[in-house]
Amino acid sequence: MGRGYIVDDAVEEYLSKLCEQKASQITGLLIGQSSAQRDFVVMATRTPQREESTASAGNSLDKDWVTEHARQVSRMLPGGLSVLGVFIISDTDAKDTQTTLRQLVFAVENLISSEYLWSPSDDDVTDCVTLHVNSKTRKTLCRTFDVKDPKSMAKPADWKYQSGVCSSWITVLCCLNVDIVVPLPENRSSTENMDECLKEGLKAWTQKIENGICLLDGKKLLDDTELTTGQRRNVKQTYTAQLLLTSCEHRVTDVVQRCGGSVSVRGAIHSRAYLHSNKPKAKLAEKLLKRDVLSTVATRVQMLLEELMIAEQESSVRDKKQTAQFSLPRRVFCPVKGSGPVCVCDYQFSYEELSEATERLKEMLDIDAAEEDLDTSQEITAETVQSGEDMHSDVAAEPTVETAEELKPKRSNYIGVAMATAVALLATAASMLYLNDI
């Protein structure tokens, strides 16, 4: 027998509701956490429909649309949660969808993993799940593929529903001060140039995070120490973590290179990770927390750079090195109802209402959240964020609040526009972002 999947009852209910919709085919993502013995699926979310899609599209499946949705969903998942695979609901035979499911699960994993800063570890699970649900008979067929093996064939997997899958999961919380400088390329017209420059610029900082010492409730635990107290059902177990960082031997300031500017991110970020209750160990807590730190910082920086690139392309004059202010968004958490302590996250700009965050949660994760459900207390947005850049000549040399409003990111609530423009969601808690010309 292949891998086993323990699936929350809420996922079964969600998939059943999707089966009732009058659609020839529905695709979506399966979200949860992997472990050596089994995987835990705590959420499922459908792929949003494209506004321009019409009935004439028939049964055609837009792979790029599905994978881009997976990329954006991945950015909204804290440490310990990841996209485990994909599902398709249709009234056709399961065998007819296996090729499509295989293509999707490989494409999704390749796009998501391309944004990781960290290197894979030996204990990482490389099997991803595909699920077909027959909308008429409700029969399910679960298969896995080793996404690191291009020649991987489908393997059978056990799919079992269970109540309260993550009701006793452990939460690990951490607040970390960040001070990073990233050089910008001279040619910022290409997203690929920006992505490469970002990864290279964050390489030294990534090494610091990976080599940092993690304390749980003030103690350095051995890697194999079991966090057994989290196994009691419906009992919330929370650890407060500290990351102690040392200076890297290779410093960014030691490198001389020609570039078109720099990005400096300074402030404090809130990071968290969730651990399954099947005898989790201290080593896992440290790995998931560090990956959340790397992911949330890199994602936010990347998204803001994409916004700045768009702003530059729309500017007709770039002949002055000037400064402007930006007010950055904060990380907002939303509980996954019926899933114990587990939360997902979004990023809220200072000029946005909480209702816009709830709309994005609905659009991207199909979560019906009320404003009072959101936890906005973990990160406080800095009042002013300064940047120096080859901005439009109308930008005042002295930072002002008006300037921040003028240059605020053109963000959309909906995936249709968000995908077309790679909308920025950058944030660091109580932070300031500086863009300084060199």
Secondary structure by P-SEA (a helix, b strand, c coil): ccbbbbccaaaaaaaaaaaacccccccbbbbbbbcccbbbbcccccccccccccccccccccaaaaaaaaaaaaaaccccccccccccccccccccaaaaaaaaaaaaaaaaacccccccccccccbbbbbbbcccccbbbbbbcccccccccbbbbbbbbbcccccbbbbbbbbbbbbbbbbbbcccccaaaaaaaaaaaaaaaaaaaaabbbbcccccccccccccccccccbbbbbbbbbbbcccccccccbbbbbccbbbbbbbbbbbcccccccccaaaaaaaaaaaaaaaaaaaaaaaaaaaaaaaaaccccccccccccbbbbbbbbbccccccbbbbbbbcccccaaaaaaaaaacccccccccccccccbbbbcbbbbbccccccccccccaaaaaaaccccccccccccccccccccccccccccccc
